[in-house]
Amino acid sequence: MWHVRGGVSVAHRTYARALYQAARERGRLPQVREGLEDFVEAIRSVPELRLVLRNPQIDRRAKASALESLVADGEEVLSGFLRVLAEKGRAGEIEDIAKEFERLVAAAEGQLDVELTTAYELSDEEAQEIVGQIERASGRRVRATRSVDPDLIGGVVLQAGSMRLDASVRGRLERLRHELATTRS
């Protein structure tokens, strides 16, 4: 049984680390990164491909053969890796492994990935100001993904790996409610 911690299983971390090390040792990290991004995008845009990769009733060798044909003229480190994943019965987990791979690459580049959630859509200038503040505070280059959650009412929620900073109105109200509930007891 693989242990899951912070949403990433030990297996995903192990496979991602193996791909990262192989790509780095061969000097192919940018090519593997790009090829993996393209492959994951293909899975997202072709739901039938995702279903095939995740279907446990389809023979592993058949999945390996299908993957090889998809990346036949692609990056050899990546195609070999995909073949191994299929043979090990893990082809359906490629998206999770790719997320962990990207996290490893970002960490090696000194980049901090953050999820920025706000109650309303920020302008590019507002988002860049927040990202700039995070960069100055962390001393690292920041890549932010943005999302909107109107239930926050106002403020912002930042997620960077397992660290979460909730400066939303909803978060403040929940903390106040919790404090009031514990003082009444």
N, C-alpha and C positions, 0 to 999 in steps of 0.2 A: 504494500500500500504506500503510495507516494504522499508525503506530507504537503499540505497546502498552507502557505504562509503569505499573507498580504496579497492573496488572489493569484499568486504564481506558485505552481507546484514545483517540487524539487526536480521532477522529470523535465519540465519546461526549462527550468534554469540550467540543468545539466546539458540538455541538447543545444540550447542557445549558446552556452559557454563553449561547447565543442565546435560549433559552427564559427563563432567569433575567433577562437584560437586558430582554427584551420585557415580561415580567410586572412587573418593577420600574418601568420607565418608564411603564407604564400604571396603576401603583398597584394592581395585581391580584395581587401576590405570594402573599398568604395563600390567595386563591381558587384560583390555579393550583396551588399546593402541595397543597391539599386535593383538588382534582380529579385531579391526577396520582397521588396516593396511592390514591384510589378506583379509578382506572383500572388501576393496577398490581395492586391487590388483586383486581379482576375477572379480570385475566389469570391470576393465580395460582389462583383458585377455579374457572375454566372452562378446563380444559386444551385444549379444542377451539379456543378463541379464540387461545391461544398458538400452536397448530399452524397455524391459518390465517395469522396474522401472520408466522410464520417460513417458510412454504412459498413457495419462490422460483417455483413454477410458477403461483401465483395472480397474476393481473394486478395491477399496482400501482394502477391506477385502481379496480379492484374492491375492493382493500384500503382505499383512501382513502374510497370510498363507504361501506363497512362501518363504518369508524371514525367517519365523519361521522354516520351514523345512531345509533351508540352514544352519541355525545356531543352530539347535535343541540341539546338544550336546556341544555347545559353551558356552561362558561366559554369565551368566544370566543377568547381568546389560546391556550388549550390546544387547542381543536378545530382552529384554524388550524395550530398546530404539529404535531398528529398527522397532519393532511392532508399537510403538507410531508414528514414522515417517510415516509409511505406512498408518496408520489410519488417520493421519492429512493431507495426500496427499503430503507428502514431501520426499517420498522414492527416487525420482529421483535427490534429492539434496544432497545425502549422501556424494558425493566426496567433495563438497564445505564445508559441515559441518565438514568433517574429517580434511580438511586443517586447519580450524579454531580451532578444537580440538587440533591438533598437535601444533599450535601456542601457545595455552594456556599452554599445558604441557611444551613446550620449555621455555616459559617465567617463569613458576614456578620453573624450574630447573636452571634458570639463563643462559639459552642458547640463543644465537643470531643466527637466521637463515639468511643467506645471499645468494643471487644469484650473482655469479661471472661470468660475460660475458667478453670474450676476443676475439681478432681478429683471434687468432690461438689457437690450442690445447696446453694447458700448460702441462709441465711435472708434475708429482706428487710433486717433490721437489719445483718447482716454485709456484704451488698452495699452498703448505703447508707454504711457506715463506709468501705469501700474507695473508693467514689465521692467521698465527702467529702474523703478524703486527696488524691485526684487533683485535685479542684477547688481545694483549698488550694495544692497544689504548682504547678498550671498557671495559677491566677488566672482560669480560665474555667469556665463552666457546662458540666457533663458529662452526656451522655446515654449510658447504658451498655446494651448488649445482653449477655445472659448466656447461657453455654452450659456444658455439662458434658462433660468428657473424662476418664473414669476412668484412662486410660493415663498421665495426668500424675502419678499416685500421690499427690501432695500439692502444695500451693502454688498459684500463679496464673500465668496468661499474660495480659498486657495487649497489645492491638493497637490503635493509634491511627493511622490512615492507614498510612504506610509504616514507622512506628516500632513495634518489637516489643520488649517486655520479658518475658523468660522467667524467672520466679522459681519454676518448678516443680521438683519432685524429679527428674522425668525429665530436664529440661533440665540440672540440675546434674550428674546421672549421665553424660549425654552429653558435657558439657564435661570432666568428670574423665577419661572414657574417651579422649577426644581428646588431652588433655594427656599421659596415660600412653602413648598410641601414639606421640606425637611425641617424647617423651623417650627412648623405646627405640630410635628410629632413629639 
